[in-house]
Amino acid sequence: RGVNCRYMHDAEVQQDDATSKAAEAADRDICLNTALAHAAGLLGKQNAAKNAVKAAKAALKIAKESNTGSTQFAGTRIREHRLELKRIQAFLTRDPEQAWPDLGSSLARTLIFSSRLDTPAADPASVPPLLVGKLTTTMGLKQAEKAKAAEAGQTKKRVLRSLSKTGVLRWDRIFPAAARDAAGG
């Protein structure tokens, strides 16, 4: 029936899944804006972070209105988003004298690189610079340095400490607290 179909093509007729589509779109906007607020806040871009929090809160309002109450999961997810936005706001309004988070240390733990190196590493000493290069190109180490939240030299040292002499990752040095817990300490 094509254009004459009054259900699919008539904008005045609300579709059965319109509410769930609105909730999905709102959830997507919340997630994206929360991630943007995290990144902007950690890089010292206060205005961008505040704008992202504002957009996420607007999407939260839509999500709450779209939530039909049929699932407990949707309500829980909304509460978790709201709590995360409170954490971001607390970070953005913290005392300027408070120590800045050490992003270099966190980035050194991300292990964001391919399991296969671009070039075979015959020399294990070539692995740390390669991994730090991956952190720079994929995770924003350069931006963290600009924001004075990381130092490439320190990150490189941490990556180097995390590798054995043969270039194998040493989990006990990457996550020392977890190693102590596993050992019963």
C-alpha positions in Angstrom: 0.0 0.0 0.0 3.1 2.2 0.2 2.3 5.9 0.7 -1.3 5.2 1.4 -0.5 3.1 4.4 -1.8 5.2 7.3 0.2 3.3 9.9 3.7 3.4 8.6 3.7 6.6 6.6 1.4 8.9 8.6 3.5 11.0 10.9 0.4 11.7 13.1 0.1 8.0 14.0 2.5 7.1 16.8 4.3 3.8 16.3 4.2 1.1 18.9 8.0 1.3 19.4 8.3 5.1 19.5 8.7 5.1 23.3 11.5 2.5 23.2 13.3 4.3 20.4 13.2 7.5 22.3 14.6 5.7 25.4 17.4 4.1 23.3 18.3 7.5 21.7 18.4 9.1 25.2 20.5 6.3 26.6 22.9 6.7 23.7 23.2 10.4 24.3 23.7 9.9 28.0 26.6 7.5 27.4 28.3 9.6 24.8 28.0 12.8 26.7 29.2 11.1 29.9 32.3 9.8 28.1 32.9 13.2 26.6 32.6 14.8 30.1 35.1 12.3 31.5 37.6 13.0 28.7 37.2 16.8 28.7 37.4 17.0 32.5 40.6 14.9 32.6 42.1 17.1 29.9 41.3 20.3 31.8 38.7 21.5 29.3 36.1 22.7 31.9 33.6 24.3 29.5 33.4 21.3 27.3 33.0 19.0 30.3 30.3 21.2 31.8 28.4 21.3 28.4 28.6 17.5 28.1 27.3 17.1 31.7 24.4 19.5 30.8 23.6 17.5 27.6 23.7 14.2 29.5 21.3 15.6 32.2 18.9 16.7 29.5 19.0 13.2 27.9 18.5 11.7 31.4 15.3 13.7 31.7 14.1 12.3 28.4 15.2 8.8 29.4 13.2 9.1 32.7 10.1 10.2 30.8 10.5 7.5 28.2 11.0 4.8 30.9 7.6 3.0 31.1 8.6 1.4 34.3 8.4 -2.0 32.7 12.0 -2.9 33.5 13.8 -2.5 36.7 17.1 -2.5 34.6 16.2 0.8 32.9 15.6 2.5 36.3 18.8 1.2 37.7 20.7 2.3 34.6 19.3 5.8 34.9 20.3 6.0 38.6 23.8 4.8 37.7 24.1 7.5 35.0 22.9 10.1 37.5 25.5 9.0 40.1 28.3 9.1 37.5 27.3 12.6 36.4 27.5 13.7 40.1 31.0 12.2 40.3 32.1 14.2 37.2 30.6 17.4 38.6 32.4 16.8 41.9 35.7 16.4 40.0 35.0 19.6 38.0 34.3 21.6 41.1 37.1 20.2 43.2 39.6 22.5 45.0 42.2 23.7 42.4 44.9 22.9 44.9 43.9 19.2 44.9 46.4 17.0 43.1 45.6 16.3 39.5 45.0 12.6 38.6 48.1 10.8 37.2 46.8 9.9 33.7 50.2 8.6 32.7 50.0 5.9 35.3 46.5 5.0 34.2 47.4 5.0 30.5 50.3 2.7 31.2 47.8 0.2 32.6 45.4 0.3 29.7 47.4 -2.0 27.5 45.7 -0.7 24.4 47.7 -2.3 21.6 47.4 -5.1 19.3 48.4 -8.6 20.4 50.5 -8.6 17.3 53.0 -5.9 17.0 53.2 -4.0 13.7 56.8 -5.1 13.3 58.4 -8.1 14.8 60.3 -7.1 17.9 63.6 -9.0 17.7 64.9 -6.8 20.5 62.8 -6.7 23.7 64.1 -3.1 24.4 62.1 -1.9 21.3 58.8 -3.0 22.8 58.3 -0.2 25.4 58.8 2.7 22.9 56.4 0.9 20.6 53.8 0.5 23.3 54.2 4.2 24.5 53.7 5.1 20.8 50.5 3.2 20.7 49.3 5.0 23.9 50.2 8.3 22.2 48.3 7.6 19.0 45.3 5.8 20.4 44.7 7.0 24.0 45.6 10.6 24.0 48.9 10.6 25.9 50.0 13.7 24.0 46.8 15.5 25.1 47.3 14.4 28.7 50.9 15.8 28.5 49.5 19.2 27.3 47.1 19.2 30.2 50.0 18.4 32.5 48.2 15.3 33.6 51.0 12.9 32.4 54.6 12.8 31.4 55.6 10.6 28.5 58.9 9.8 30.2 57.2 8.6 33.4 54.7 6.6 31.3 57.5 5.0 29.3 59.3 4.1 32.6 56.2 2.5 34.0 55.7 0.5 30.8 59.3 -0.6 30.9 58.9 -1.7 34.5 55.8 -3.7 33.4 57.8 -5.8 31.0 60.3 -8.6 31.7 63.7 -8.6 30.0 62.3 -10.8 27.3 59.4 -8.4 26.6 56.7 -10.3 28.4 54.1 -8.4 30.4 54.4 -8.8 34.2 51.0 -8.6 35.7 52.2 -8.2 39.2 53.9 -5.0 38.2 51.0 -3.6 36.2 48.5 -4.2 38.9 50.5 -4.5 42.2 47.5 -4.2 44.5 45.8 -7.2 42.8 49.1 -9.2 43.1 49.2 -8.5 46.9 45.6 -9.4 47.3 46.1 -12.7 45.5 49.1 -13.5 47.7 46.9 -12.9 50.8 48.7 -9.7 51.7 
